[in-house]
Amino acid sequence: MSYALPKLLFPVAGKPVLEQTIEHLSSFGVDEVILAVNYLADQLKDHFGEEHHGVRIRYSVEPQPLGTGGPIAFARHFYNKDETLLAMNGDILSEIDLSAMIKLHKSSNALATVALHPVDDPTRFGVVRLNEHSRIREFLEKPKLADAPSRLINAGVYLLERQVIDRIPEGRKVVIEREVFPDLANEGRLCGYVHSGTWFDIGDMSDFRNANFDLLTSRASDKVILETGANASASAKLTCPTLVGDCAVVEDGANLGPLAIIGRRAHIHRDARVAGSIVFDDAEIGSGATIEDAVIGNGVTIGRRVEIQHGSVIAGHARIHDNVRIAHDVYVHPYKEIDQDILSPGHVV
């Protein structure tokens, strides 16, 4: 999916993740953000321009991907030397109380503070051992379950003093969690702020689906949401929880939900069915089509009477011709045109 659309523009419960992040930052008084971008940077610039929700946006365009720490060093010329830097991973969505996190950071005399979040399976993340004074004593990247010192993971939000930024090597890829944080932990200058509220990682398609449906259910478990300008026919059946985005059209006899998220300006034609699925902006679902537990990318065209089964992903701007059947767990890459059935799982490149 991210071949055709930056992950920062992936919609979660109907709104791109970066829009939600910037709006959350704005609620804590943040008035400027710096986006470290590389691949598909122009799409982000076209989408946001120089401002969103009262927040100024500046772009640090990297010549090549620089990991999690390299972009922080690369953009250092943007920073005010006297201010603490708030750095965030782009593929997370959270409602961290930044005021409380900053208060802990300042009171603990830390050089860096990492937001932490408890999870059942920490093996995919950076895991910490936290002492009673909120100091991180150990920082392990993606340990085996038996070796994990806790269930507290790196939530991808950091407060960094200038001394930390100066430790990040310039001009190469740097993984800050491996090259900088362990030394800070050994020095007793790395703190952890535990956040137990809303937090989603959308790093892979399974995480992305779970984030969408968890957030939709938490916000609208017993209702259908029609966003501004959405037009759903009176004869369409919409089962909660379902969200229909801005200016989307749902025609006669269409059947949406439960767990249907329809993007902005999408068009669901007569008698189509969409359930357990996410339809991105500007997609078109043909009459009589059935979309079950799938993801339909931005600008995709689905023909009439098409069947797309669970676990399948149709990436941006692909076209599926009339009467095609796509089996479970098929990944159709961006801009592909499919005019024959695909009956076995796999990638169509």
C-alpha positions as CSV (number, residue, x, y, z in Angstrom):
1,M,0.0,0.0,0.0
2,S,2.8,2.4,0.9
3,Y,4.2,2.1,-2.6
4,A,1.5,4.4,-3.9
5,L,0.5,6.4,-0.7
6,P,2.7,7.5,2.2
7,K,1.9,5.6,5.4
8,L,1.4,8.9,7.1
9,L,-1.6,9.4,4.9
10,F,-3.2,6.0,5.6
11,P,-6.6,6.6,7.1
12,V,-7.5,5.3,10.6
13,A,-11.2,5.5,11.3
14,G,-11.6,7.8,8.3
15,K,-8.8,10.3,8.8
16,P,-5.1,10.1,7.8
17,V,-2.9,9.2,10.8
18,L,-0.8,12.3,10.4
19,E,-3.8,14.6,10.4
20,Q,-4.8,13.0,13.7
21,T,-1.3,13.3,15.2
22,I,-1.0,17.0,14.3
23,E,-4.4,17.8,15.7
24,H,-3.4,16.0,19.0
25,L,-0.2,18.0,19.1
26,S,-2.1,21.2,18.5
27,S,-4.3,20.5,21.6
28,F,-1.1,20.7,23.7
29,G,0.0,24.0,22.2
30,V,2.4,22.7,19.6
31,D,2.6,25.3,16.8
32,E,5.2,23.8,14.5
33,V,6.2,20.3,13.3
34,I,9.1,19.1,11.1
35,L,8.3,16.2,8.9
36,A,11.3,14.0,8.1
37,V,10.4,12.6,4.6
38,N,12.0,10.7,1.8
39,Y,9.8,8.5,-0.4
40,L,6.7,10.1,-1.8
41,A,7.5,13.4,-0.1
42,D,5.6,15.3,-2.7
43,Q,2.3,13.7,-1.8
44,L,2.7,14.8,1.8
45,K,3.5,18.3,0.7
46,D,0.5,18.4,-1.7
47,H,-1.8,17.1,1.1
48,F,-0.7,19.4,3.9
49,G,1.1,22.3,2.4
50,E,2.6,24.6,5.0
51,E,-0.1,24.4,7.7
52,H,-2.7,22.1,9.2
53,H,-5.0,22.8,12.1
54,G,-3.1,25.9,13.0
55,V,0.3,24.1,13.1
56,R,3.1,25.2,10.8
57,I,4.6,22.3,8.8
58,R,8.2,22.3,7.6
59,Y,9.8,19.5,5.6
60,S,13.2,17.9,6.1
61,V,13.7,15.9,2.9
62,E,16.3,13.1,3.3
63,P,18.5,12.0,0.4
64,Q,18.0,8.4,1.6
65,P,16.3,6.7,4.5
66,L,18.2,7.3,7.7
67,G,16.5,5.1,10.3
68,T,15.0,6.3,13.5
69,G,17.9,8.5,14.6
70,G,19.4,9.7,11.4
71,P,16.5,12.0,10.5
72,I,16.7,13.7,13.9
73,A,20.4,14.6,13.2
74,F,19.7,15.5,9.6
75,A,17.1,18.1,10.6
76,R,19.1,19.6,13.4
77,H,19.3,23.0,11.6
78,F,15.6,23.4,12.2
79,Y,15.7,23.2,16.0
80,N,15.8,25.9,18.6
81,K,18.9,25.0,20.7
82,D,17.2,26.0,23.9
83,E,14.1,23.9,23.5
84,T,13.4,20.2,24.3
85,L,12.7,18.3,21.1
86,L,9.6,16.1,20.8
87,A,10.2,13.3,18.3
88,M,7.6,10.8,17.1
89,N,7.6,7.8,14.9
90,G,5.2,8.3,11.9
91,D,3.5,5.0,12.0
92,I,1.9,5.3,15.4
93,L,-1.3,6.8,16.6
94,S,-1.7,7.7,20.2
95,E,-3.3,10.1,22.7
96,I,-0.3,10.5,25.0
97,D,-0.7,13.2,27.6
98,L,2.3,15.3,26.5
99,S,2.0,17.7,29.4
100,A,2.4,14.9,31.9
101,M,5.3,13.4,29.9
102,I,7.1,16.8,29.8
103,K,6.5,17.3,33.5
104,L,8.2,13.9,34.3
105,H,11.0,14.7,31.9
106,K,11.8,18.0,33.5
107,S,11.5,16.8,37.1
108,S,13.7,13.8,36.6
109,N,16.6,15.8,35.0
110,A,16.6,13.3,32.2
111,L,18.4,13.8,28.9
112,A,15.8,11.7,27.1
113,T,12.4,10.4,28.0
114,V,10.7,7.6,26.1
115,A,6.9,7.1,26.1
116,L,6.2,3.5,27.1
117,H,3.1,1.4,26.5
118,P,2.2,-2.1,28.0
119,V,1.4,-4.8,25.4
120,D,0.8,-8.6,25.7
121,D,3.5,-9.5,23.2
122,P,6.6,-7.3,23.4
123,T,8.8,-9.3,21.0
124,R,8.2,-7.0,18.0
125,F,9.3,-3.8,19.8
126,G,11.9,-2.2,21.9
127,V,11.3,-3.4,25.5
128,V,12.5,-1.7,28.7
129,R,13.2,-2.5,32.4
130,L,11.9,0.5,34.4
131,N,12.9,1.1,38.1
132,E,10.7,2.7,40.7
133,H,12.0,6.2,39.9
134,S,10.9,5.9,36.2
135,R,14.5,5.4,35.1
136,I,15.0,3.0,32.2
137,R,17.7,0.6,33.4
138,E,17.7,-1.6,30.3
139,F,16.7,-1.2,26.7
140,L,16.4,-4.3,24.4
141,E,15.3,-4.2,20.8
142,K,12.9,-7.0,19.8
143,P,13.9,-9.6,22.4
144,K,12.7,-13.1,22.6
145,L,9.8,-13.4,25.0
146,A,11.8,-15.2,27.6
147,D,14.4,-12.4,27.5
148,A,12.0,-9.5,27.7
149,P,12.6,-7.6,31.0
150,S,8.9,-6.4,31.0
151,R,5.8,-5.9,28.9
152,L,6.6,-2.2,28.5
153,I,7.5,-1.2,25.0
154,N,8.9,1.8,23.3
155,A,5.8,3.7,22.1
156,G,7.7,5.8,19.6
157,V,7.4,9.2,21.3
158,Y,10.6,10.8,22.7
159,L,11.6,14.0,24.5
160,L,15.2,14.8,23.7
161,E,17.6,17.4,25.0
162,R,20.2,19.0,22.7
163,Q,23.0,16.9,24.2
164,V,21.2,13.7,22.9
165,I,20.8,15.1,19.4
166,D,24.5,16.0,19.4
167,R,25.3,12.3,20.1
168,I,23.6,11.1,17.0
169,P,26.1,10.5,14.1
170,E,25.3,12.5,11.0
171,G,25.4,11.4,7.4
172,R,24.4,7.7,7.9
173,K,21.5,5.5,9.0
174,V,21.2,5.5,12.8
175,V,18.9,3.4,14.9
176,I,18.6,5.6,18.0
177,E,17.1,2.8,20.1
178,R,20.3,0.7,19.6
179,E,23.0,3.3,19.3
180,V,22.0,6.1,21.7
181,F,19.4,5.0,24.2
182,P,21.4,2.1,25.8
183,D,24.3,4.5,26.8
184,L,21.8,6.9,28.3
185,A,20.3,4.1,30.3
186,N,23.7,3.1,31.6
187,E,24.3,6.7,32.6
188,G,20.9,6.9,34.4
189,R,19.8,9.8,32.1
190,L,17.0,7.9,30.2
191,C,13.5,8.1,31.7
192,G,10.3,6.3,30.8
193,Y,6.8,7.7,30.8
194,V,4.1,5.0,31.0
195,H,1.0,5.6,28.8
196,S,-1.8,3.1,29.2
197,G,-4.4,4.8,27.0
198,T,-5.0,4.9,23.3
199,W,-2.0,3.7,21.3
200,F,-1.9,2.0,17.9
201,D,1.0,0.8,15.7
202,I,0.1,0.7,12.0
203,G,3.4,-0.7,10.9
204,D,1.9,-3.6,9.0
205,M,-1.4,-4.4,7.4
206,S,-2.7,-6.5,10.3
207,D,-1.9,-3.7,12.8
208,F,-3.5,-1.2,10.4
209,R,-6.7,-3.1,10.2
210,N,-6.8,-3.7,14.0
211,A,-6.2,0.0,14.7
212,N,-9.1,1.0,12.4
213,F,-11.6,-1.3,13.8
214,D,-10.6,-0.8,17.4
215,L,-10.8,2.9,17.1
216,L,-14.1,2.8,15.1
217,T,-15.7,0.5,17.7
218,S,-14.5,2.7,20.6
219,R,-16.0,5.7,19.0
220,A,-19.2,4.3,17.4
221,S,-19.9,0.8,18.6
222,D,-23.7,1.4,18.4
223,K,-24.1,3.8,15.5
224,V,-23.4,4.7,12.0
225,I,-21.3,7.8,11.3
226,L,-22.0,9.8,8.2
227,E,-19.3,12.5,7.8
228,T,-19.8,15.9,6.2
229,G,-21.4,15.7,2.8
230,A,-21.8,11.9,2.8
231,N,-24.8,10.7,0.9
232,A,-26.3,7.3,1.7
233,S,-29.5,6.2,0.0
234,A,-32.5,5.5,2.2
235,S,-32.6,2.0,0.7
236,A,-29.0,1.2,1.6
237,K,-28.5,-0.9,4.7
238,L,-25.8,0.4,7.1
239,T,-25.0,-1.8,10.1
240,C,-23.1,-0.3,13.0
241,P,-20.3,0.2,13.5
242,T,-19.8,1.8,10.1
243,L,-18.3,5.1,9.0
244,V,-18.9,6.8,5.7
245,G,-16.4,9.5,4.9
246,D,-16.8,13.1,3.7
247,C,-18.6,13.4,0.4
248,A,-18.8,9.6,-0.1
249,V,-21.8,8.2,-2.0
250,V,-23.7,5.0,-1.1
251,E,-26.3,3.9,-3.7
252,D,-29.6,2.1,-3.4
253,G,-29.5,-1.4,-2.0
254,A,-25.8,-1.2,-0.9
255,N,-25.1,-3.2,2.3
256,L,-22.3,-1.8,4.6
257,G,-21.1,-3.2,7.9
258,P,-20.6,-4.2,10.4
259,L,-17.1,-2.8,10.6
260,A,-17.1,-0.9,7.3
261,I,-15.0,2.2,6.9
262,I,-15.6,4.1,3.7
263,G,-13.1,6.8,2.7
264,R,-13.7,10.3,1.6
265,R,-15.3,10.7,-1.9
266,A,-15.5,6.9,-2.3
267,H,-18.5,5.6,-4.3
268,I,-20.3,2.5,-3.3
269,H,-22.6,1.4,-6.2
270,R,-26.0,-0.2,-6.1
271,D,-26.3,-3.5,-4.2
272,A,-22.6,-3.7,-3.3
273,R,-21.7,-5.2,0.0
274,V,-18.7,-4.1,2.2
275,A,-18.1,-5.7,5.6
276,G,-15.1,-5.9,7.9
277,S,-13.2,-3.8,5.4
278,I,-11.5,-0.5,4.9
279,V,-12.0,1.4,1.7
280,F,-9.6,4.3,1.1
281,D,-10.4,7.7,-0.3
282,D,-11.6,8.0,-3.9
283,A,-12.2,4.3,-4.4
284,E,-15.1,3.0,-6.4
285,I,-16.9,-0.3,-5.6
286,G,-19.0,-1.5,-8.5
287,S,-22.6,-2.7,-8.3
288,G,-23.2,-6.1,-6.8
289,A,-19.6,-6.4,-5.7
290,T,-18.8,-8.1,-2.4
291,I,-15.8,-7.0,-0.2
292,E,-15.3,-9.1,2.9
293,D,-12.5,-8.4,5.4
294,A,-10.3,-6.7,2.9
295,V,-8.5,-3.4,2.3
296,I,-9.2,-1.4,-0.8
297,G,-6.6,1.3,-1.5
298,N,-6.9,4.9,-2.6
299,G,-8.3,5.5,-6.1
300,V,-9.0,1.8,-6.7
301,T,-11.7,0.8,-9.2
302,I,-13.6,-2.4,-8.4
303,G,-15.9,-3.6,-11.2
304,R,-19.4,-5.0,-11.1
305,R,-20.0,-8.3,-9.3
306,V,-16.4,-8.6,-8.2
307,E,-15.8,-10.8,-5.1
308,I,-12.8,-10.0,-2.8
309,Q,-12.3,-12.4,0.1
310,H,-10.9,-12.0,3.6
311,G,-7.3,-10.8,4.1
312,S,-6.9,-9.5,0.6
313,V,-5.4,-6.1,-0.1
314,I,-5.9,-4.1,-3.3
315,A,-3.3,-1.3,-3.3
316,G,-3.7,2.2,-4.7
317,H,-5.0,2.9,-8.2
318,A,-5.4,-0.8,-9.1
319,R,-8.4,-1.8,-11.3
320,I,-10.3,-5.0,-10.9
321,H,-12.5,-5.8,-13.9
322,D,-16.2,-7.0,-13.8
323,N,-17.0,-10.5,-12.5
324,V,-13.4,-11.2,-11.2
325,R,-13.0,-13.3,-8.0
326,I,-10.1,-12.7,-5.8
327,A,-9.4,-15.3,-3.1
328,H,-8.3,-14.8,0.4
329,D,-4.9,-13.3,1.3
330,V,-4.1,-11.9,-2.2
331,Y,-2.0,-8.7,-2.4
332,V,-2.6,-6.8,-5.6
333,H,0.2,-4.1,-6.0
334,P,-0.5,-0.5,-7.0
335,Y,-1.6,0.4,-10.5
336,K,-2.2,-3.3,-11.5
337,E,-5.1,-4.2,-13.8
338,I,-6.8,-7.5,-13.1
339,D,-9.2,-9.1,-15.6
340,Q,-9.0,-12.8,-14.5
341,D,-9.8,-14.6,-11.2
342,I,-7.0,-15.0,-8.7
343,L,-7.7,-18.1,-6.7
344,S,-4.6,-18.6,-4.7
345,P,-3.0,-16.4,-2.0
346,G,0.1,-14.4,-2.9
347,H,1.3,-11.2,-4.5
348,V,0.3,-9.8,-7.9
349,V,3.2,-7.5,-8.9
